[in-house]
């Protein structure tokens, strides 16, 4: 489906029709039977008018007409009729000509990358003739996928050359994360992506099919290893890599890539800690913990951010929460006096805070979590305050091209992934959007976790010029006489490790399977 939707409101439109389809203006030629002149011409007589009205129908002439305020009319264009997202004023373009008003808007979500099934359903509804399924996929395999593959290779080679020059004097810091094509443990594909922390560009991506690994969860580790190996083999020096706390990746980093510093994303650690503390606070004896949950996780973030890369200082700052939460802001530790880093509290603030008692069950529960050996061990990998937030944003943007719960062949899945990489890399560094008077723009969102309204920056629209270049290259390939349509020799060949079918046994004879089919239901 196109990303820009249009609606034209003309004088002869049905005012009760709220459909989103465009209405073409009738050509002003008397031969056209749908043309109804608004005044007499020298070439027409009064006897011609009944014939014209009969041909065009009198429905619109006999309908009731209404005069509507522009503000009421524009209420029809506040949200996208396809996905429901709000449409900003800057996303609309209104032009008028006499009594005709033309409103064009663009939805922020794009709606591109539709599968054949979606296009076919839409075309069937309009009785629109489109190529058949086999032709659709032959066009895709012959022209679209190869062009995307070659364009990405050019983009990737240029990016690797720049990275090699950047790492001459020292290594780079990157982050990595995996993304499966379906929730749960039944994914067919996992895409592992590596992003440069300095530029937020996706510098390496590896697509893993489940047949290449022992199980769906094992695909993430395989994608991590293959992607990192390819990056190192390309001559890119990596000093720091940030991931989640996957046990298999931790083991791989410890045994195979011990010369690379491994950092954990504080967001994943804080999320796990808050989940445990929330479960504990729901217990009646620990109910006093509930007002402190957000402050405790914020303290973990602050400890990582302010430790200066010192693991021992990070642990000391993290443990200080056990003093502060009891209203103790000065204490002795290792023969030295320590203090909280916040400003001194007033007597009123000190009195109103619901401090915990050191002998309470809630404090003991908190102490067990704060001093947990595994957590303190993880803090050693959080000293640089590196996180994968930008990579999570990229994975969210991938849904535009690789929607979950939809099946794609390997070649199509790879091409869609490469498209998402180029889309991300061509749009890094976007500035915050502003109004006409220069005021920064924000969106209000209501996250399910925090259950409170939050203001988030709204950025400038993405630039999609790279897609225009791809279209030009597709047309050039189509005009190339040496490229034969629907010839597998001109397709992008998938790796030898990818079988034609993910089933563990060969495909049986269809007639035999039908003959052996036994239903438990009577027919």
C-alpha positions in Angstrom: 0.0 0.0 0.0 1.3 3.5 -0.7 2.5 5.5 2.3 0.6 8.7 1.3 -3.1 8.5 1.5 -5.3 11.1 -0.3 -8.9 12.2 -0.1 -10.6 14.8 -2.3 -13.7 16.6 -1.2 -15.5 18.1 -4.1 -18.8 19.9 -4.5 -20.6 16.9 -6.0 -19.2 14.4 -3.4 -21.6 12.6 -1.0 -21.0 14.5 2.3 -21.9 11.4 4.3 -19.3 9.2 2.5 -16.2 8.9 4.8 -14.4 6.4 2.7 -10.6 6.9 2.2 -10.6 6.2 -1.6 -9.6 9.0 -4.0 -12.2 10.4 -6.4 -10.9 11.4 -9.8 -12.3 14.6 -11.3 -14.4 13.9 -14.4 -12.9 15.1 -17.7 -14.6 18.1 -19.0 -15.6 16.7 -22.3 -19.3 16.2 -23.4 -18.4 12.8 -24.9 -17.9 11.5 -21.3 -21.2 10.3 -20.1 -20.3 11.1 -16.5 -19.8 14.8 -17.4 -22.6 17.1 -16.3 -22.1 20.7 -17.2 -23.0 23.4 -14.7 -24.2 25.8 -17.4 -25.5 25.6 -21.0 -23.1 25.8 -23.9 -23.8 26.9 -27.5 -23.3 23.4 -28.7 -26.0 21.9 -26.4 -29.8 22.5 -26.4 -32.4 22.1 -23.7 -33.4 18.7 -25.2 -29.9 17.4 -24.5 -30.0 18.0 -20.8 -32.5 15.2 -19.9 -30.4 12.7 -21.8 -27.3 13.8 -20.0 -29.0 13.7 -16.6 -30.3 10.2 -17.5 -26.8 9.0 -18.4 -25.1 10.5 -15.4 -27.9 9.8 -12.9 -29.8 12.2 -10.7 -28.7 10.8 -7.4 -26.2 13.6 -6.6 -28.6 16.3 -7.7 -31.5 15.1 -5.5 -29.4 14.5 -2.4 -29.4 17.0 0.5 -26.5 19.4 0.6 -24.7 20.8 3.6 -22.3 23.6 4.3 -19.6 22.5 6.7 -17.0 24.5 8.6 -13.4 23.7 7.7 -12.5 22.8 11.3 -15.3 20.2 11.3 -14.1 18.8 8.0 -10.5 18.5 9.2 -11.7 16.4 12.1 -11.9 13.6 9.6 -8.2 13.8 9.0 -6.9 13.7 12.6 -5.9 10.1 12.5 -4.8 7.6 9.9 -7.7 5.5 8.9 -5.5 2.5 8.3 -3.5 2.3 11.5 -5.0 4.9 13.8 -1.8 7.0 14.4 -2.3 10.7 15.0 -1.6 13.0 12.0 0.2 16.2 12.7 -0.7 19.5 11.0 2.7 19.6 9.3 1.9 16.2 7.8 -1.1 17.6 5.9 -1.2 19.6 2.7 -4.4 21.4 1.8 -5.0 23.1 -1.6 -8.2 24.6 -2.9 -9.6 25.5 -6.3 -13.0 27.2 -6.3 -15.3 25.0 -4.3 -12.9 22.0 -4.5 -10.7 21.2 -1.5 -7.9 18.7 -1.8 -6.3 17.2 1.3 -3.2 15.1 1.2 -1.5 13.7 4.3 1.3 11.2 5.0 1.2 8.7 7.8 4.4 8.5 10.0 4.2 4.6 9.9 4.7 4.4 6.2 2.7 1.2 5.4 5.3 0.0 2.9 6.6 -3.5 2.3 3.3 -5.3 1.9 3.3 -8.9 1.1 1.6 -10.4 -2.0 -1.3 -11.6 0.2 -2.0 -8.1 1.5 -1.8 -6.5 -1.9 -4.0 -9.2 -3.4 -6.7 -8.7 -0.8 -6.6 -5.0 -1.4 -6.7 -5.4 -5.2 -9.5 -8.0 -5.1 -11.7 -5.6 -3.0 -11.2 -2.9 -5.8 -11.5 -5.5 -8.6 -8.1 -4.3 -9.6 -6.1 -6.6 -11.9 -2.5 -7.3 -10.7 0.1 -9.9 -11.7 -0.4 -13.4 -10.4 1.4 -14.8 -7.4 4.1 -16.6 -9.4 4.8 -13.5 -11.5 4.9 -11.4 -8.4 7.6 -13.5 -6.8 9.5 -14.0 -10.1 9.7 -10.2 -10.4 10.9 -10.0 -6.8 13.6 -12.6 -7.2 14.8 -11.4 -10.6 14.9 -7.7 -10.1 14.2 -6.5 -6.5 16.2 -8.8 -4.3 19.4 -8.7 -6.5 19.3 -4.9 -6.6 18.9 -4.7 -2.8 21.8 -7.2 -2.3 24.2 -5.3 -4.6 23.2 -1.9 -3.2 23.9 -3.2 0.4 27.3 -4.6 -0.7 28.3 -1.2 -2.0 27.1 0.5 1.2 28.8 -2.1 3.5 32.1 -1.9 1.7 32.2 1.9 2.0 31.3 1.6 5.7 34.0 -1.0 6.4 36.6 1.1 4.7 35.7 4.0 7.0 35.8 1.8 10.1 39.2 0.5 9.2 40.5 4.0 9.0 38.9 4.9 12.3 40.4 2.0 14.2 44.0 2.6 13.1 44.7 4.5 16.3 42.4 2.5 18.6 39.4 0.2 18.6 35.7 1.1 18.6 32.9 0.5 21.0 29.9 -1.5 19.7 26.7 -3.0 21.0 24.9 -6.1 19.8 21.5 -7.7 20.2 19.4 -10.4 18.6 15.9 -10.2 17.2 13.6 -13.2 16.4 10.9 -13.2 13.8 8.3 -14.5 16.3 7.8 -14.4 20.0 8.5 -17.4 22.2 10.8 -20.4 21.4 9.5 -21.2 17.9 11.3 -18.7 15.8 12.5 -19.6 12.3 14.9 -16.6 11.9 17.0 -14.6 14.3 18.8 -11.5 13.1 21.8 -10.4 15.2 22.8 -6.8 14.6 25.9 -4.9 15.7 25.7 -1.1 16.0 28.5 1.5 16.4 28.0 3.4 19.7 29.7 6.5 18.1 27.6 6.8 14.9 24.6 4.5 15.7 25.0 2.8 12.3 24.4 -0.9 11.9 27.9 -2.1 10.9 27.2 -5.8 10.7 24.1 -8.0 10.6 23.8 -11.8 10.5 20.6 -13.7 9.6 20.4 -17.2 11.1 17.8 -19.8 10.2 16.8 -22.3 12.8 18.2 -25.3 10.8 21.7 -23.8 11.3 21.4 -24.1 15.1 20.4 -26.7 17.6 17.4 -24.8 18.7 15.7 -21.4 18.4 17.4 -19.9 21.5 20.8 -21.1 20.2 20.4 -19.0 17.0 21.3 -15.8 18.9 24.7 -17.1 20.0 25.4 -18.4 16.5 24.5 -15.0 14.9 26.6 -13.2 17.5 29.7 -15.3 16.8 29.4 -15.2 13.0 28.8 -11.5 12.9 31.6 -10.6 15.3 34.0 -12.9 13.4 33.2 -11.3 10.1 33.7 -7.8 11.6 37.1 -8.8 13.0 38.1 -10.5 9.8 37.3 -7.2 7.9 40.1 -5.5 9.8 37.9 -3.7 12.3 39.3 -3.5 15.8 36.8 -3.8 18.6 37.7 -2.7 22.1 34.3 -2.8 23.9 31.1 -4.7 23.1 27.8 -4.3 25.0 25.1 -7.0 25.1 22.4 -8.3 27.4 23.3 -10.9 30.0 22.8 -14.0 27.8 24.7 -16.8 29.6 25.8 -18.4 26.3 27.2 -15.1 25.0 28.9 -14.4 28.3 30.7 -17.8 28.1 31.7 -17.2 24.5 33.1 -13.8 25.3 35.0 -15.2 28.3 36.5 -18.2 26.3 36.9 -16.9 22.8 37.0 -13.1 22.8 38.7 -12.4 26.2 40.7 -9.5 24.6 37.5 -7.6 24.1 35.9 -5.9 27.1 32.4 -7.2 27.6 29.8 -4.7 29.1 26.2 -5.3 30.1 23.3 -3.0 29.3 22.1 -1.5 32.6 18.5 -1.4 31.3 18.3 -5.2 31.2 19.9 -5.5 34.7 17.6 -2.8 36.2 14.6 -4.4 34.5 15.4 -7.8 36.1 16.0 -6.3 39.5 12.8 -4.3 39.5 10.8 -7.4 38.5 12.3 -9.3 41.5 11.7 -6.4 43.9 8.2 -5.9 42.7 7.3 -9.5 43.3 8.9 -9.3 46.8 7.0 -6.0 47.6 3.7 -7.6 46.8 4.2 -9.7 49.9 2.4 -8.2 52.9 5.5 -8.2 55.1 7.5 -6.2 52.4 4.8 -3.7 51.5 7.0 -0.8 52.8 9.2 -1.4 49.8 6.6 -0.4 47.2 7.2 3.4 47.4 10.9 2.9 46.9 11.0 0.7 43.8 11.5 3.4 41.2 14.1 5.2 43.3 16.1 2.0 43.8 16.3 1.3 40.0 17.2 5.0 39.4 19.9 4.6 42.0 21.4 1.7 40.0 21.4 3.8 36.8 23.1 6.7 38.7 25.7 4.4 40.2 26.7 3.1 36.8 26.8 6.5 35.2 28.8 8.2 37.9 31.4 5.6 38.9 34.0 6.8 36.4 34.7 3.3 35.1 35.8 2.0 38.5 34.1 -1.3 39.4 34.8 -0.9 43.2 33.4 2.6 43.2 30.3 1.4 41.4 29.7 -1.3 44.0 30.2 1.1 46.9 27.8 3.6 45.4 25.2 0.9 44.7 25.4 -0.5 48.3 24.9 3.0 49.7 21.2 2.7 49.0 21.0 0.5 52.1 22.0 3.5 54.3 19.9 6.1 52.5 16.7 4.1 52.5 16.9 4.0 56.3 17.4 7.8 56.6 21.1 7.5 57.3 23.1 9.9 55.1 26.4 9.7 57.0 28.1 6.5 58.0 31.5 4.9 58.6 32.9 2.4 56.1 36.4 0.8 56.2 37.5 3.4 58.8 36.3 6.3 56.7 33.3 8.5 56.8 31.0 8.2 53.8 28.0 10.4 52.8 25.2 10.3 50.3 25.8 12.4 47.2 22.5 14.3 47.3 22.0 17.7 48.9 21.2 17.8 52.6 17.5 17.2 53.3 15.4 19.7 55.3 13.8 18.6 58.6 10.5 18.5 56.8 11.8 16.3 54.0 13.4 14.0 56.5 10.2 13.8 58.5 7.9 13.1 55.6 10.0 10.3 54.0 8.8 6.8 54.7 12.2 5.4 55.8 12.7 1.7 56.4 13.7 0.3 59.7 17.0 -1.7 59.8 15.3 -4.5 61.7 12.3 -4.8 59.4 11.5 -7.6 57.0 11.3 -5.2 54.1 14.9 -4.0 54.7 16.2 -7.5 55.0 14.6 -8.4 51.7 16.1 -5.4 50.0 19.5 -6.1 51.5 19.4 -9.7 50.1 18.7 -8.3 46.6 21.2 -5.5 46.8 24.1 -7.7 48.1 23.2 -10.6 45.8 26.5 -12.2 44.6 25.4 -12.5 41.0 24.3 -8.9 40.8 27.6 -7.7 42.3 29.4 -9.8 39.8 27.4 -8.3 37.0 28.3 -4.8 38.2 31.9 -5.5 37.0 30.5 -5.4 33.4 28.6 -2.1 33.8 31.3 0.4 34.6 31.3 2.2 31.2 27.6 2.8 31.3 27.0 1.5 27.8 23.5 0.5 26.7 21.7 -0.9 23.7 18.8 1.6 23.6 19.5 2.8 20.0 19.6 -0.9 18.9 16.2 -1.5 20.4 14.9 1.4 18.4 16.3 -0.1 15.2 14.7 -3.4 16.0 11.3 -1.6 16.4 11.9 0.1 13.0 12.6 -3.3 11.4 8.9 -4.1 11.8 8.3 -1.9 8.8 10.1 -4.4 6.6 10.1 -7.7 8.5 6.7 -7.9 10.3 6.6 -10.6 12.9 4.3 -13.6 12.5 4.6 -13.4 8.7 6.5 -16.1 6.9 9.2 -15.1 4.4 11.6 -17.2 2.3 15.3 -16.8 3.3 16.1 -14.6 0.3 13.2 -12.3 1.0 13.9 -12.1 4.7 17.5 -11.2 4.1 16.6 -8.6 1.5 14.1 -7.0 3.9 16.7 -7.0 6.7 19.2 -5.3 4.4 16.6 -2.7 3.5 16.1 -1.9 7.2 19.8 -1.6 7.7 20.2 0.9 4.9 17.1 2.8 6.1 18.6 3.2 9.6 22.1 4.1 8.4 20.8 6.7 5.9 18.8 8.4 8.7 21.2 8.6 11.7 21.7 11.9 13.4 18.2 13.2 12.8 17.5 16.4 14.8 14.5 17.0 17.0 11.5 18.4 15.1 10.4 22.0 15.8 7.3 24.1 15.1 7.3 27.1 12.8 8.5 29.4 15.6 11.4 27.0 16.5 9.8 25.4 19.6 11.0 21.8 20.1 8.3 19.2 19.5 7.3 16.3 21.8 4.9 13.4 21.8 3.0 12.3 24.9 3.1 8.5 25.4 1.7 6.2 28.1 4.1 3.2 28.6 2.4 0.1 30.1 5.3 -0.4 32.5 5.4 3.0 34.2 1.7 3.7 33.8 2.3 7.4 33.6 2.4 9.9 30.8 5.9 10.7 29.4 7.0 13.4 27.0 9.3 12.0 24.3 11.2 14.0 21.6 9.7 14.0 18.1 12.3 13.8 15.4 12.4 15.0 11.9 10.9 12.7 9.3 13.3 10.1 7.8 14.8 10.7 4.4 13.9 8.0 1.9 16.1 9.1 -1.1 17.9 5.7 -1.0 14.7 4.0 -2.1 14.5 6.2 -5.1 18.0 5.1 -6.0 17.0 1.5 -5.6 14.0 2.0 -7.9 16.3 3.5 -10.6 18.6 0.5 -10.3 15.6 -1.9 -10.6 14.5 -0.2 -13.8 18.1 -0.4 -15.2 18.2 -4.1 -14.4 14.8 -4.6 -16.0 16.1 -3.0 -19.2 19.3 -5.0 -19.2 18.9 -7.6 -22.0 21.3 -10.0 -20.4 19.1 -10.5 -17.4 16.4 -13.1 -18.1 13.1 -12.9 -16.3 12.2 -15.8 -14.0 15.6 -17.5 -14.7 17.0 -18.9 -11.4 20.5 -18.2 -12.7 19.9 -14.5 -12.1 18.5 -15.0 -8.6 20.6 -14.4 -5.4 21.7 -17.8 -4.4 21.2 -18.7 -0.7 24.0 -20.1 1.4 24.7 -23.9 1.2 23.9 -24.2 4.9 20.3 -23.2 4.2 18.2 -26.2 3.1 15.1 -25.8 0.9 12.9 -26.9 3.7 13.3 -26.6 7.5 11.6 -30.0 8.0 13.9 -32.7 9.4 12.6 -35.4 7.1 12.2 -35.4 3.3 8.9 -34.3 1.8 6.7 -37.4 1.2 4.5 -38.1 -1.8 1.3 -36.0 -1.6 -1.0 -38.7 -2.9 0.4 -41.2 -0.4 0.0 -38.8 2.5 -3.7 -38.2 1.5 -4.3 -42.0 1.3 -2.8 -42.5 4.7 -4.7 -39.6 6.3 -7.0 -40.7 9.1 -9.3 -38.1 10.8 -10.6 -38.5 14.3 -13.8 -36.7 13.2 -16.6 -38.4 11.3 -17.5 -36.8 8.0 
